[in-house]
Amino acid sequence: MLTALWIIQIISALLLILLVIIHSPKGDGIAGIGGASQVFSSQKNAESGLNKLTMYVAIVFFVTTFLTGFNIFH
């Protein structure tokens, strides 16, 4: 059981790293001048879904970390 938790933890850690790298910066940069950032509103929907997915993967990572840290399955 502990080995399965380690595998889930490693997979979730790699996914978390990948998802954080995929995120775009929060600032609009020069596109924020004059309202040009509204042109890319479809990207905001994709960013919202990416934020949710990142949150779920982070929860899985933290839960597996706590379970393996407390070593309740040993």
C-alpha positions as CSV (number, residue, x, y, z in Angstrom):
1,M,0.0,0.0,0.0
2,L,2.8,2.4,0.8
3,T,4.4,1.7,-2.6
4,A,1.2,2.7,-4.3
5,L,1.1,5.9,-2.4
6,W,4.7,6.7,-3.4
7,I,3.8,6.1,-7.0
8,I,0.8,8.3,-6.8
9,Q,2.8,11.0,-5.1
10,I,5.6,10.9,-7.7
11,I,3.1,11.1,-10.6
12,S,1.2,14.0,-8.9
13,A,4.5,15.8,-8.2
14,L,5.5,15.6,-11.8
15,L,2.0,16.7,-13.0
16,L,2.1,19.6,-10.5
17,I,5.5,20.8,-11.9
18,L,4.2,20.5,-15.4
19,L,1.0,22.4,-14.6
20,V,2.8,25.2,-12.9
21,I,5.1,25.6,-15.8
22,I,2.2,25.7,-18.2
23,H,0.5,28.6,-16.3
24,S,0.9,32.0,-18.0
25,P,2.0,35.0,-16.0
26,K,-0.8,37.0,-14.2
27,G,0.1,40.4,-15.6
28,D,-1.4,41.6,-18.9
29,G,1.8,43.4,-19.8
30,I,1.5,45.9,-22.5
31,A,-1.8,44.4,-23.7
32,G,-3.5,45.8,-20.6
33,I,-3.1,49.3,-22.1
34,G,-6.2,50.3,-24.0
35,G,-8.2,47.2,-23.2
36,A,-6.4,44.9,-25.7
37,S,-6.5,42.1,-23.1
38,Q,-10.2,41.6,-23.7
39,V,-9.3,40.1,-27.2
40,F,-7.9,37.0,-25.5
41,S,-10.9,36.3,-23.3
42,S,-11.0,32.6,-24.4
43,Q,-7.6,32.2,-22.8
44,K,-9.1,33.2,-19.4
45,N,-11.5,30.3,-19.6
46,A,-8.6,27.9,-20.3
47,E,-6.7,29.5,-17.4
48,S,-9.6,28.9,-15.1
49,G,-9.8,25.2,-16.0
50,L,-6.0,24.9,-15.6
51,N,-6.2,26.5,-12.1
52,K,-8.9,24.0,-11.1
53,L,-6.8,21.0,-12.4
54,T,-3.7,22.4,-10.6
55,M,-5.7,22.6,-7.4
56,Y,-6.9,19.0,-7.6
57,V,-3.4,17.7,-8.4
58,A,-2.0,19.7,-5.5
59,I,-4.6,18.3,-3.1
60,V,-3.7,14.7,-4.2
61,F,-0.1,15.5,-3.7
62,F,-0.6,16.9,-0.2
63,V,-2.8,14.1,0.9
64,T,-0.3,11.4,-0.3
65,T,2.5,13.4,1.3
66,F,0.7,13.4,4.7
67,L,-0.2,9.7,4.5
68,T,3.3,8.7,3.6
69,G,4.7,11.1,6.2
70,F,2.6,9.6,9.0
71,N,3.4,6.1,7.6
72,I,0.0,4.7,8.7
73,F,0.2,1.9,6.3
74,H,3.5,0.4,7.5
